[in-house]
Amino acid sequence: MKKQKVYPIEQIPIENRHMSCWDMFATWIGANANNGTWYIGGVVAACGLVLATKVLIASSVLSYILLSLVGLMGYITGISTMALTRSSFGIRGSYVPSVINVIQFVGWTAVNTFIAATSLSILFHDFFGWKTYNATSNTGIFGVIVGVLVMSVLHLISVSMGERSVQIIERIGIIFVIGFVIWESIVVFRTVSFHQLVTWVVPHSEQLKTGHAMDILAAFNLAWVTAGADFTRFTAKKGAATHASFWGALIGVLWFALIGVVSTISIAITSGQFNPNNSDPSTIANKLGLGILAMIVIVLTSMTANAANLMAAASALNNLFHKIKLRKALWIVTILATFVTFIPLIVGSFLDTFEAFLNYIGMILGPMIGIMITDFYVVHHQQYEIDELTKVNGKNWYHGGVNYFAFAVWIIGIVIYNFLQHVPVIMNVTGATFIAMIISGLLYGIGQQWILKKRG
């Protein structure tokens, strides 16, 4: 009798789950307490301190409620986020979200690595007299290239033992992250007063609309939602998967992004010029005179964040190629991220590259997350048959392994997102991301339940 073909997935049994509540909390603080979060704070500083704070809280709370929901999915099933998408998009259809996850987390690794490499170029200037990197004049490129290569070696070391080494990096790195943020906060508030920060007015040409800021922050935060189960499948505690994930991610993003907001505004006040291109932590730390130690800590924060980024990318790659073990997948995505990190040097503007990257993420991920969460909680009532996620001609095989209805809804969600971005009232208030996500979830939930009911 011919053996039925299967598409295996890695399910972590409850007895092999070793991440505690503290591990999960530290993982998500470390994931957000990083260079990219600091930079994103500098970008939304174009809203002004008060409005930027309101938008940051609103967008982050909504995003990390979704992170908790996906985290619970990982805890219940023991499988990765991209393996979970096999139920909604089909076993073969899940390859598309997996490819997107590989691309976006390799991209986030590159973002953090580039900022850390900029810090290293400053260190190289102090130690060896090399020119520091300046995107405007296109000088100091050699220092950044060496910095990227150094960071890539450090990343390879940090992922050398798979999820165990990631866990160790997060435990150690979080201590340095918290210490540095406290130190940097003290320096900022010695430079300018709280009154100056609150009353600072954004130059009209640089003002950012509320809805646009919501979309930028949503894109930033939702990236982690698609990696939630990649970590919570390693915990045996429900609270670690939900509460620890939520509070860790929320505290990390609020703390570091607000430091980015305040630091960027403080530089604008003291220099008389607001420039979001100077909002990366390396530039700010240098202008605030924080010295060599600050640059070293920025490098360490890059390692803690990228340990999580690389784990998420490797988990997605593992769903694409199940014969590749997690440790080998980690090495592959780390090397791939090294090459991607050089893109800003070719394009010439890190800010333009970053904002284009965020727009792509928000457009793609919002509808996908709406579909995935609706499928688990509404269509299947939190009960997935794991064996069915591996079988050819099983319940999740749909049509040749693809649920074309889910993809149709996904495309509709993307179209809705792009349409809403041209509606003034939306972009002045809520942004397009969460509305497109809700509509996608509703369309999928209603349509998929009707399809299943019709099939009997």
SVG drawing of the C-alpha trace seen along z (x, -y; Angstrom):
<svg xmlns="http://www.w3.org/2000/svg" viewBox="-24 -77 68 79">
<polyline fill="none" stroke="black" stroke-width="0.4" points="0.0,0.0 1.4,-3.4 2.3,-5.6 0.5,-8.9 2.7,-11.9 3.0,-14.2 4.4,-17.7 5.8,-17.3 6.0,-20.1 7.9,-20.4 5.7,-20.3 7.2,-21.0 5.8,-18.6 4.9,-20.2 7.7,-18.3 10.3,-19.8 9.3,-23.4 11.9,-25.2 11.1,-29.0 9.8,-30.5 7.7,-33.7 10.9,-35.6 12.5,-34.2 9.4,-35.2 9.3,-38.7 13.0,-39.2 12.7,-37.9 10.0,-40.4 11.6,-43.4 14.9,-42.5 13.0,-42.2 11.7,-45.7 14.4,-47.5 16.7,-47.9 18.1,-50.2 15.1,-49.9 12.6,-50.9 14.7,-53.9 14.8,-54.8 11.1,-54.4 10.6,-56.7 12.7,-59.3 10.6,-59.0 7.2,-59.6 8.8,-62.5 7.5,-64.4 4.1,-64.3 5.4,-66.2 5.9,-64.7 2.3,-64.6 0.7,-63.2 3.5,-60.8 3.1,-59.4 -0.7,-58.9 -0.2,-57.2 2.6,-55.0 0.4,-53.8 -2.7,-53.2 -1.0,-51.4 1.2,-49.3 -1.5,-48.1 -3.7,-47.0 -0.8,-45.2 0.4,-43.4 -3.1,-42.2 -2.8,-40.4 0.6,-39.2 -0.9,-37.6 -3.6,-35.9 -0.9,-34.4 1.2,-33.6 -1.7,-31.6 -2.0,-29.7 1.6,-28.7 1.2,-27.6 -1.9,-25.5 -0.6,-23.8 3.2,-23.7 3.9,-24.7 5.4,-27.8 3.4,-30.8 3.9,-29.9 3.0,-26.3 -0.3,-27.6 -1.0,-29.4 -1.4,-26.0 -5.0,-25.9 -6.1,-29.1 -4.0,-29.3 -3.5,-25.6 -0.5,-23.4 1.2,-24.6 -0.4,-28.0 1.4,-28.6 4.6,-28.9 3.6,-32.4 3.3,-33.8 6.5,-31.9 8.4,-33.6 7.1,-37.0 8.2,-36.2 11.7,-35.2 12.0,-38.4 10.6,-40.8 12.7,-39.3 15.8,-39.2 14.9,-42.9 14.6,-43.7 17.9,-42.0 19.5,-44.2 17.9,-47.4 19.3,-46.7 22.7,-45.5 23.1,-48.7 22.5,-50.9 24.9,-48.9 27.4,-49.0 27.1,-52.8 27.9,-52.7 30.9,-50.6 32.1,-53.0 32.2,-55.7 34.3,-53.3 36.6,-52.7 37.0,-56.4 38.0,-56.8 40.4,-53.8 41.8,-53.9 41.0,-57.3 38.7,-56.0 36.1,-58.3 32.6,-58.0 29.7,-57.1 27.8,-60.0 25.0,-59.2 24.7,-62.7 28.4,-63.0 28.7,-59.2 31.8,-59.0 33.0,-56.5 31.5,-53.5 34.5,-51.3 33.9,-51.5 30.3,-50.5 31.2,-47.6 33.6,-46.3 31.0,-46.9 28.4,-44.8 30.9,-42.0 31.7,-42.2 28.0,-42.2 27.3,-39.2 30.0,-37.2 28.5,-38.1 25.1,-37.0 26.4,-33.7 27.8,-33.1 24.5,-34.2 22.5,-31.6 25.1,-28.8 23.1,-26.6 19.7,-27.3 16.9,-28.4 19.2,-27.8 21.8,-30.4 18.9,-32.9 17.6,-32.4 21.1,-33.0 21.6,-36.2 18.2,-37.6 18.9,-36.9 22.3,-38.6 21.4,-41.4 18.4,-42.6 20.6,-43.8 22.7,-46.0 19.6,-47.3 17.9,-48.4 21.0,-50.0 21.7,-51.9 18.2,-53.2 18.2,-54.6 21.6,-56.3 20.5,-57.7 17.3,-59.0 19.2,-60.9 21.5,-62.5 18.6,-63.6 16.7,-65.3 19.9,-67.1 20.1,-68.5 16.6,-69.9 13.7,-70.4 10.3,-68.6 8.6,-71.9 10.8,-72.4 10.0,-68.9 6.3,-69.4 6.1,-72.8 8.4,-72.1 6.6,-72.6 7.3,-70.4 8.4,-72.3 5.4,-72.3 7.3,-70.6 8.2,-67.7 4.8,-67.2 3.5,-63.6 -0.2,-62.9 -1.7,-60.9 -3.0,-58.1 0.4,-57.9 2.1,-57.6 -0.4,-54.9 0.4,-52.9 4.2,-53.2 4.0,-52.0 1.5,-49.3 3.8,-48.0 6.7,-48.0 4.7,-46.2 2.7,-43.7 6.0,-42.2 6.4,-40.6 2.8,-39.3 3.7,-37.0 6.5,-35.5 4.5,-35.2 4.1,-31.4 7.7,-30.8 8.7,-31.6 5.6,-30.7 5.7,-27.1 8.7,-26.7 6.9,-27.6 4.7,-25.4 3.0,-28.3 -0.1,-29.9 0.7,-33.2 4.1,-33.3 2.6,-32.9 0.0,-35.7 0.7,-38.1 4.5,-38.0 4.6,-38.4 2.2,-41.4 3.9,-43.3 7.4,-42.5 6.8,-43.7 4.7,-46.7 7.2,-47.9 10.1,-47.4 8.5,-49.4 7.1,-52.2 10.3,-52.7 12.7,-52.7 10.5,-54.4 9.8,-57.2 13.5,-57.6 13.8,-57.9 11.1,-60.5 12.6,-62.5 16.2,-62.2 15.3,-63.3 13.3,-66.3 16.1,-67.3 18.6,-67.3 16.2,-69.4 15.9,-71.9 19.6,-72.2 20.6,-72.3 17.7,-74.3 17.1,-71.7 14.8,-68.7 16.1,-65.9 14.5,-62.4 17.6,-61.0 19.5,-61.7 17.2,-59.8 19.2,-56.6 20.7,-55.8 24.3,-56.0 23.9,-59.6 22.0,-60.7 24.4,-59.0 27.3,-60.7 25.6,-64.1 24.7,-63.7 28.3,-62.8 27.6,-59.4 30.9,-58.0 32.4,-54.7 30.5,-52.7 27.2,-53.8 28.3,-52.5 29.2,-49.1 25.8,-48.8 24.0,-49.7 25.9,-46.8 24.7,-44.5 21.1,-45.7 21.3,-44.8 22.3,-41.3 19.4,-40.8 16.9,-42.1 18.4,-40.2 18.4,-36.9 14.6,-37.2 14.5,-38.3 16.7,-35.5 14.7,-32.9 11.5,-34.1 13.1,-34.0 14.5,-30.6 11.2,-29.2 9.5,-30.4 12.3,-28.9 11.8,-25.6 8.1,-25.6 9.3,-26.1 11.9,-23.4 11.1,-20.9 14.2,-18.9 16.3,-21.9 16.7,-21.8 16.2,-25.0 19.9,-25.5 20.9,-25.2 18.1,-27.5 19.4,-30.1 22.8,-30.1 21.2,-30.4 19.1,-33.5 22.0,-35.1 24.2,-34.9 21.3,-36.2 20.8,-39.1 24.4,-40.1 24.0,-40.7 20.6,-42.6 22.3,-45.0 24.3,-46.5 21.2,-47.8 21.1,-51.2 24.6,-51.8 23.5,-51.2 20.2,-53.2 21.9,-56.1 19.1,-57.0 18.5,-54.8 15.3,-56.6 13.8,-56.3 14.7,-52.6 13.3,-52.1 9.9,-53.9 9.4,-51.9 10.1,-48.7 7.5,-49.6 4.9,-50.5 5.4,-47.0 5.0,-45.3 1.8,-47.2 0.2,-46.5 0.9,-42.8 0.8,-41.7 -2.4,-43.4 -4.8,-41.4 -2.8,-38.2 -2.9,-38.4 -6.7,-39.1 -7.2,-36.0 -4.9,-33.8 -6.4,-34.8 -10.0,-34.6 -9.3,-31.1 -8.1,-29.8 -10.5,-31.6 -13.7,-31.9 -13.7,-29.2 -12.0,-26.4 -12.8,-27.5 -9.1,-27.1 -8.9,-23.5 -6.5,-22.5 -6.0,-18.9 -2.2,-18.9 -2.1,-15.8 -4.4,-17.4 -1.9,-20.2 0.6,-17.7 -1.7,-15.5 -2.1,-15.6 -5.8,-15.4 -6.6,-16.1 -8.9,-18.9 -6.2,-21.5 -5.3,-20.5 -8.1,-22.5 -7.4,-22.7 -3.9,-21.3 -2.7,-22.4 -4.0,-26.0 -7.0,-27.8 -7.7,-30.2 -10.5,-31.9 -8.0,-33.0 -5.7,-34.4 -8.6,-36.3 -9.5,-37.9 -5.8,-38.7 -5.7,-40.5 -8.9,-42.3 -7.4,-43.4 -4.3,-44.8 -6.5,-46.7 -8.5,-48.1 -5.4,-49.2 -4.1,-51.1 -7.5,-52.7 -7.8,-53.9 -4.3,-55.4 -5.8,-57.9 -8.8,-58.8 -7.9,-62.0 -10.2,-61.4 -8.6,-57.9 -5.0,-59.2 -5.8,-62.1 -7.1,-59.8 -6.8,-56.0 -4.6,-55.0 -5.4,-52.1 -3.7,-49.1 -6.2,-48.1 -9.3,-48.8 -8.0,-46.7 -7.2,-43.9 -10.7,-43.9 -12.4,-43.9 -10.2,-41.0 -10.9,-39.0 -14.7,-39.6 -14.7,-38.6 -12.7,-35.5 -14.7,-34.4 -18.1,-34.8 -17.0,-33.3 -15.0,-30.4 -17.7,-29.3 -20.2,-29.4 -17.9,-27.3 -17.4,-24.7 -21.1,-24.6 -21.9,-24.0 -19.4,-21.1 -21.2,-19.6"/>
</svg>
